[in-house]
Amino acid sequence: MDLRDYLRILRRYWLLVAAAALIGPMVGGLAAIVVRPTYTATTQLFVAIQSSGSVSELQQGNTFSQARVQSYVKTVGSPVVLQPAIDSLGLKVTPAELGNQVRASTELNTVLINISVTDTSPAQAAAISQAVADSLVKVVDILEKPKTGGSSPVSLSVISPAVAPVTPTAPNTKMNLLLGLGAGLALGCALALMLSKLDSRLRGESDLREVTDAPLLGGIAFDQEAVKSPLLTQSAPQSPRAESFRQLRTNLRFTNVSGETRSVLVTSSLPGEGKSTTATNLAIALAEAGESVCLIDADLRRPAVGDYLGLERNAGLTTALMGAADVNELLQPWGQDNLFVLTSGQIPPNPSELLGSSEMNELLGRLERTFDAVVIDAPPLLPVTDAAVLSQHVGGVVVVVGSHKLRQQDLHKSLKALEMVGAKLLGVVLNRLPVKGPDAYSYGYYSHDEPSRNPVVRQEDRRRASRLRSRGLNEAPVADDRPATQFPSTKISNS
């Protein structure tokens, strides 16, 4: 993973990171409220050497005192110093317990000793600090006194007596808030990375590339309005949704430069990924480009194309396969372009056998010889074998992947199923992509809310919109008054 991958993960889980970043300071602030404040008082001592005052003796005394200061600092925490302080104040603690409150230090290249005491009471902290300092003065005097008698060559003097502090030293509210913020951000980022590893759902092209290198033919952004109005003709001509299907149409043409593939099977791994709407809108987009298109509803388990287009589906594909009627009598024209629809017909008890039959293969051959493009809406790959069986009779397969719905392992199984039957995979279409965020897929410069900056393009857009309005394509078209007929003027040939 590179930096862009990490940034994409953070953008994907930004709510989690933001929540953790907010909770961190809240926990730090709560700790500052709950924890009892403590105060620190400090007493400062000066270490001096008794000498006659000559320059050499002063230099020797200064070196000697600096060397001894470290020893005195260590002595502060000993019972010999702390016990007298306990006795003088009448404290009910042991020297070891008091030692946890006392801290002695010295400044580099100086003869100064600082004795700091932390306590919940500011007055008590100052009293203990002063008592320990006085005890240290006496102990050093005893320890440094010559055994032969006489006064000690070292003297300790208090130069800064302890004063009861006004403000507590802990808890440090500002520091707690900063630490909470840092800890919250770190925890949020760690959780985001962990969830990205555990979550195998396909969210965008980056996740798709971890499963397959198949061409990405297009991405269709999720549109809440598309739930009620799924057809391409129900969207504004220059809307991102309409442009995404035109882009899919263009990319599909690039995968078929030689023109050998006329039939395209559109399927998905699981139900609910949007394969039927994708197949229907792809057929509409191809017809709008001037091609003669036949749309076949080959989902003989849960047919949806007839419902989307408002067509009769009681007679259709299964009727032709059973020999009850010829395909010329079953094709239904739709819209103002050369789009003809073969609905599913009655749902049979044996869909796989019908779709894999020689009659189906012969029917597809007849339609491919007549139409410029044949788009087939097939069942999902994983629940049933219908799509895998039918994929052997078509020129290519397009797999629709529902963003945030399908998992990587499911897509892998679907592609393996197509590979096992020798199907030709033309590419993948990412559906239901978010409009915003790291996995967004949209055409902002073609948005109907933002006019094109090119006057020629704007003029063409107006002309196209005018033609569409004159045909009534701003609303969902229904079947013409024309009866089910053959295409073109002559019947579909069996040859």
N, C-alpha and C positions, 0 to 999 in steps of 0.2 A: 504493500500500500504506500502511495506517495502522499504528499501534503494535500493535494486536491481531494483524495479519498477521505482523509481525516476531516477536512473542512466540510465535505458533503455530508458526512455522518453527523457532524455537529449541527449543521443546518437542518438535517432531517429530524434530529431529536432536540431541537433548540428549546422546546417547552420543558423538557426534562432538565436540561442544563440550567435554564432560567429558574425553574422551581427549586432546584438544589442550591443555586446561588442565593436565592431569597431565604431559604430555610436556614442556611449556614449562619448568617448574621443574626437571625432570630434566636437561634440556639445560643450563640455567643452573648447576645444581650440578656437572654434569660439567665444564663450562668452568672452574669455580672449582677443580676438582681438577687439571685438565690444565695450566692456565695457570701459569707460574712466578710466584711472588709477588715483588712489588717493594716497596721501602721508600723513604720520603721523609724527608729531613733538611732542616731550615731554619735559616738564620743570619739574624739581624736586625741592621740597621745604623741608626745615628742620624746625621742630617746636621745639622751645627752651623756657624754663621757666626762668624768671629773678629771681635769688636768691642770697643769701649772699655767698653761696658756701660751707656750711657745708654738712657733709655726709647725715644727716637726711633730710635736705632740698632738696638735690639733688635727693634722693630716692623718696621723696614726689612729687617733680617737675616732675620726669620722669613718675611716675604713672599718674599724673594729665595730662601731655601732651599726653600720649598714649590714655587716655580716651577722650580727646578733639579732637584728630585727626579725629575720625570718624565723628564728627560733622562738622569739617571743610571740609571734603570730600563731605558731603551732601550740604554744603553751596555753593560749586563751581557751581552747576547747577541753582542757584537762580538768579533772575533778578538783585539783589543788587550787585552781582559780575560780571555778564555778561554785564549789560548795560554800565558800565564805559569802559569796553574793547571795546564795539561796538563804543562808542563815540570817544575813543582815536584813533581808526583805521579808523573811518568814514565808517563803514560797513552799508550796506542797508539791514539789517536783523533784525528780532525781537529776543529778548532773548530766546524765545522758539525754534526758528529756529536754533540759534547758539548753543543752548543746545544739539541739535542732533549731533553736530560735536565734542562736548567736552566730555571727559570721565576722571573722577578723581578716583584715587585708592590709596590705601596705602598698604604697606607690613606688614605682621603680626609681632606683637611685636616690631614695629619700630615707629619712629616719622617722617617718610618720606612720603611726599605726591607727587604723580605723576599726572601731568595734561597733557593729550594727546589730540591733536586736529587733525582731519582728514579733508583734503581739496584737491581739484584737483590741487592746486598750492602748491609746496613745500615751497616757501617763505611765502605765506599767512598762511600756517599751522604753521610755526615757529613763525610768528608775532602774530597770535591769541593766541597761547599757552603762549607766553611770556606776552602778555597783560592780559590774564586771571590770570596768576600767580601774576603779579604785583597788579591787582585789589583785589585778595584774600588777599594779604599781608595787604593792606590798610583797607579792610573791617574787618579782624580779629582784627587789631589794634584798630579800632573804637569799635567793639563789646566787646572786652575784657577790654577796658579802664574803670577804676573804676569811678562811678558816683561822688564820693567825690573829684575826681581830681587825678592827678598824671599819671604816665606812665602805659602802659599795662603790666601785668606780663608775657604775652605771646608774643613771637616775631617769625615771619616767615622769613626765609632767603632763597634766591635762591642759591642752591648749584650746579645745573646743568642747565644752560640756554638752551633754545630751539635752535636747529640748523636745517637749511633747509635740509631735507633728500634728498639723491641722488637717491635712488631706491624706486619705489612705493611699498606700502604695499598691494595694491589690484589693479587688480586681481592677485591672486596667480596662475600662469599658471600650475605649477606642481600639486598643489592641485586640480585645476579644472580638469586636465586630470585624476587624480586618482579617483576623485568623479564621473566623467563621465564614467570611466571604471566600477566602482562599480554599478552605477545606470543602465548602459547598461546591465551588467550581470544579475542583479536582474530583470530587465524588460524582458530580453530574457528568463530567467527561468520561470517567471510568465506566459509569453505568451505560452511557450512550454507546461506547465501544463494545461493551459486553452484549448489549441488546442487539447491536448490528451483527454480531457474530452468531447469536442464537436465533435471530429472526431470518428465516430463509425465504420470506416472501419477496417476489419480484416487484420492485418499485420503479425502476427506470432502466435506462440502457446500460448503466454500469453493472447492475445486478444481472441483466440479460447476458452480458459478455462473460460472466463467470460460468454460464451454462453452455452457450453455443456461440459460434462465429458466423452464424447465418445472417444474411443481410437484413438490416432493419428497414423495412419498406416504408414505415411511417409510424407516427404517433398521434393518437387521437385524445385530445384533452377531455377530461370529464366535464360535462355540462348538465347542470341540474334540470334544465329545460328539456334536454334530450330524453329524459325519462318519459315525459308526456308527449313529446314531439320528436321521435327518433329519426325521421327521414331527413335526408340531405336537403330536399326541397322545402322543408319547413324551417330551415335556417336562413338567415340573411345571406345573400350571395357572397359577400366579402367577410363573413364571420370566420373566426379561427376554425370552427368545426368544418365548415364547407371547404375551406382551403386545405385542411388536413386530408380530406378525401381526394381532392384534386392532386395533392402531392402523392398520395398513395397510388393513384392512377398513373401518374408520371413515372414513379419509381418502378411500378409493375411493368411498364413498357420497356424500361431499360433492362429488366431481367429477361425480356423476351425480344431482344433486338432482331434475331433471325426470323421471328414471326412463326416459329414452329408450334408454339404453345398457344392454343386457342381456348382451351378449357382450364379453368382455375377452380380448385376446390378450396373452400374457406371452412376451416374447422378450428377447434380450440382443445385444450386439455380437459377442462371441466365445464359443466353448465354455468351460465351466468357471466361469462367473460365478454359477451357482446359479439359473438361470431355472426349471428343472424342479421343484426343491424349493420355490421361491417359489410357482409356480403351484399345486402340489399342496397346500401348506399354506394358501394363500389360499382354495382351494376348501373345505378342511376348516373354516376359520374362518367362511366364509359359511354353511356348512351348520350349524355349531354355533349360529349366530345365528337359526336357524329358517327359513332360505331353502332352497328346492329348488334344487339345484346340479347341473350336468352338467360334469364335467371331461373334456376331450378331449385325448388325446395326439396332437398333430398334428406332432410331430417324427418324420417318416417316414424319417429317416436314422440317428438314434441315440436311439430311444425309451427312456424311463426311467420313466415314470409307472407302468406295469404292474409293473415290478420293485420300485418303492418301496412300492406298495400290496399286493403279493403277488397280483396278478390275472393271468388268462390274457390274453396279448396276441397270440396267433396269429390271432384273429378280432376285428376291431374296425373302425376308421375306413376302412381301405382295402377291407375286405370290403363295407361299406355303399356306398362310392363306386363299386365295381365292380358293384354290383347283385346280389351273391351272397347277401345276406341283408338283411332290413330292420333298421333301427336299433333297433326294439323288441326284437329278438332278441339284440342285441349289447351293450346297456347292462348293466353289472354294478353292483349295489348294493354299497356299502362302508360299514362302520361302522353306527352306530345312528341316524344322522341321515339327512336326505333328500339324500344324496350318491350320484350315479350316475356311473360312469366309462365312457368309451368309449376303450378302449385303441387302440394304433396299428394293430394287425393286421399282416399280412405286409408286409415292407419292399418297396416297389415300385421299378422302375428309373427311374420318372419322377415323383418327388414333386412337383415344381413344377407340372406339368401337372394332376395330380390336385387339388392344393390350390387351383388357380386355375380349376377347372372349374365349370360351372353346377351340377353335382351337389353340389359342396361348398357352393355358395351356397344351394341349396335345402335341404340338410341343416341348415345353420346356422339358416335361417329356421324350420324345423320345431322345432328345439330351443329357439330363443328364444321361440317362442309357447307352449312347454310349461313351461319352467323359469324360475325367478326370475332365475337367473344362469348363464351359460355361460362357463367359464374354459378357455382354450385354451393349451396348452403348444406353442409354435412353435419351429422351429430358429433359430439365431443369424442376425443380419442380414447380417454381412459375408461369411462363407464362401459362403453360398448365397442365392438370391432367394426361397426358400419363404415366409419370414415377410413380406416386402414384398408378395408376391402375395396372401397370405391376409389381410393387414391391410386390404385394400379391402372385404372382406366382413364385417367385425366392427364393433361399435360403438365400440371404442377400443383403444388399445395401451398397455401398460405395459412399460417398458424396465428390465431389471434390470442394474445396474452393479456389477461386482465390484471392491470396494475393493482397492487395491494391485496390481491385475491389469490393469485396462483403462487405456489411455492416452487423453488428451484428444482426440487427432486421430481415434482409432478411434470414440469416441462421436460426434464431430462427423459422421463419415461415415455412421454409422448413422441419426442423426436426419435427415440430408439425404436418405438413401434413403427414409425414411418420408414426408418432406415431398414428394418427387418423385411418389409414388403417391397423394398426397392423404389419407394415413392420419390419423386423429385421435389425437394423443398425449395420453393422460390424465395421464401423469406418469412419474416415475423412482423406482425403489427402489434404495437403496444397500445392497448386501449385503456380508457378510464384514467389517464395520467392526470396528476394534479396541475392546476393552472399556475400555481405559484410554488416556490420552494426549489430544492436542489434537483428534483426529478420532473420539473415542469417541462411541458412541451407545447408551445403555442407560436402563433404567427402574429406577433404584436403589430408589425408594420402593415398587415393586411386586415387589421381589425376594422369592423364597420364603424367603430367609434372614432377611428382616426383615419381621415382620408389620405389617399396616396399623394405623395409630393410630386409625382410625375403627371403633368397635365394630360399626356397622351393616355396613360394608364387610367386616369380618372374618367376620361371620355369613353374609353372602351368599357369601363365598369358601368357607366351610366347606360350605354347602349345595351349591354348584356342584361342589366337589371330591367330595362324597359322591355326587352324581348321576353324575359321570364314573366314579368307582370302581365304582358299581353297573353301569355299562355296559361296564366293562372297558377304559376308554380310557386308563388309565395305562400300558398296554402297547400295542404296535403292533397295531391291529385288522387283521383279515384279512377277506376276503369272507365274507358271511353264507352260511348254508346255502340261502338263497333262490336259485332259479335266475335266470339273466339274464332280466329282465322289462321290461315297459313302465312308464312313469311318466307320469301317476299311474295310477289304476285303469283308465282307458281308454287305448287306444293313442295314440301320438303321431300327431297328425293331419297329413295332407299339405296341408291347406288353410291 
